[in-house]
Amino acid sequence: MTAPAHSTGTRGAFTLIELLIVVLIIAILASIAVPNLLQAQIRARVSRAEADLRTIATALETYRVDANHYPPTPLWSLPSRDFRLKRLTTPVAYMTSLPQEVFSPDGEQETYPYWSPGLNDAMKYSPIYFYLDDERERRGRWALFSRGPDLNYEMAVEEGGSGILVHYDPTNGTISNGDIMRFGP
């Protein structure tokens, strides 16, 4: 019996060129997938921050119905912002716990900033009050904030010293300037 003519005793193997092409294709696919994965994580955190602010807003409005006022903003000298919204968790549980800011820098544990006018409102004497005041008058009686993906609170100062709040806009890139905000009611 004779062996077929095309069999010369060499076995089938990949050439170096074929292996390089496969590695190149995998690298191209990875360069496309990794940035999309990172952007998906940021979009998920933005959605989480918006959901947290919506949950706090619902608790604030429920508190308002029961107490006939919003929780006041305490003095800035207090050690923690948690105290500001603590009334939403005790003694009546409008929320089971206060959500933590998802964009806290360096893993700090902090709640979302909350501001509402009150008798002991030291914020009236703070520069931020003048930024918030126009927005509050147009939009409602309280404000909630998240740092946004850039991890900074943004306020732009216009000519003449007046300021505006910078809203986060994902169309300017996933990590763009601006804060995620909610005003009520």
N, C-alpha and C positions, 0 to 999 in steps of 0.2 A: 504494500500500500504506500502510495506516495503522498507527501504532504502537499497541501494547496500551494500554489505558486506565490500568493501574496504573503504568506507567512514566512518570515525570514528569521525567526527566533527572537525578535525584539518584542518587548511587552509595551502596552499602551501606557503612557505617562504624560503628565502635563509638562509643557515647556516653560521655561522661565518667563517668556513673554506672556503666556496665558495666565500665569500666576500674578504677574504684575498688573495685567488688565483687570483681573478679579479684585485685587486689592484696591486699585484705583476706583472701581465702581462702588465698592463698599465705602471708601472714603468720601466720595461724592454724595452718596445717600446719607451718610452720617452728618456731613456739613449742612445738609438740608434739614434733617430731622432735629438736631440738637437746638438750633435757635427757635424752631417752632415749639419744642417742648418747653424751653425757658419762657417763651411768651405765653404759653398756655398756663404755666404756673402763676405768672403775674396776673393774667386775666382772672384766674380762679381766686387769687387773693383780693383783687378789686371787687369781685362779686361777693366774696365773704364780707368785706368791709361794708359794702352797700346793704347786705342783708342784716348785719349787726346794727347798723344805724337805723334801719327800718324797724327792727325789733325794739330798740331803745325808744324810738319815736312812738311806737304803739304803747309801750309801758308808760311813757311820759303823758300821753293823752289819757290813758286810763287813770293815772295818778291825778291828773287835772280834774277829771269827772268826780272822783271821790273827795279830793281835798279843796277843790275850787280854786286852785292855783298850781303853778308848776314848782318843782323843787327849786329853792333859791340857789344861786351860785354863791358859795362861801368865799371867805377871804383868800387871797392868793397865798398868804403865809402858811396855809395848812400844808402839812407834809405830803399829802397824796391827793390826786384827783379822784380816787375811789370814793372819797367822802361825798363828793358832789352828787353822785347818782346812787349812793348807798340807800337812800330812802325808797328806791324802787325795789329793793330786795328785803328790807326789814322795816317795820314789823309785819307789814302786808307784802306778800311776795308778788309784785307785778311782774317780776322776772326772777328766775331761780338763782341766777348769778350774773354779774356784770361781764360782758364779753371783753376780751383783751384786744387792744389795738393790733391788727395783723401786720402793720408796717412799722412797728417799734424798732428803732435802731439797736443793733447789737443785742438783740434778744431781751431788751428791758420789758418788764411786765408793767403795763400801764393801760388804763381804760381810755376810751375815746373822750376827748375834751367836750365838755358840755357848758353852755352858757345860757342863762336866762336872767332877766332883770329881777332883782329882789331887794329887800330892805338892807341887807348886809352885802350888797354887791360892790365889792372893791374894784371890779372890772371897769366901773364907770370912770375911774380915775386912771385907767391904764390906756396906753396908746392903742391897744387892739380894739378898745371900745369904739373908737371913731371909725375904724374899718368896718366893724360889724354893724354899727348903728344904722347906716343906710340900708344894708341888706336886711337887717332885722325888721326895720320899718316897712320895707316892701314885702317881705316874705313871712313874717310871723313873730312869735314871741320867744322862741328858743332856737339854738343852733347846736348842731353836732358836727364834729370834724374827724377826719382821718388824714394822716400825713400823705397818703398816696404813695405810689411806687418809688418816687424820688427820695422818700424818707424825710422830707423837710416840710414845714408849714410855710406856705407861700402867701405873701401879701405884696402887691406891687404899689409903689408910691408914684402917683401921677404928678404932673407939674402943679405947683401951688400947694403941695403937701397933702392933698387928699389921697386916700388910698382905695384900692379895689381888691376884692378877694379873687384869687386865681383858682378857677375850677379845673379839675383834672379832665383832660380830654384825650382819650386813647387814640384818636385819629392823628395826633401829633407824634405818634410812637408810643409803644407800650410803657416805656419809662419816660414820661414827660413831666414837666413842672405842673404844679397844681395840687389841690387837695380835694378829697371826696367830701362833700358837704351835704347836710340835710337841714332844712329849716322848717319850722312849724308854728302853728298849724297852717 
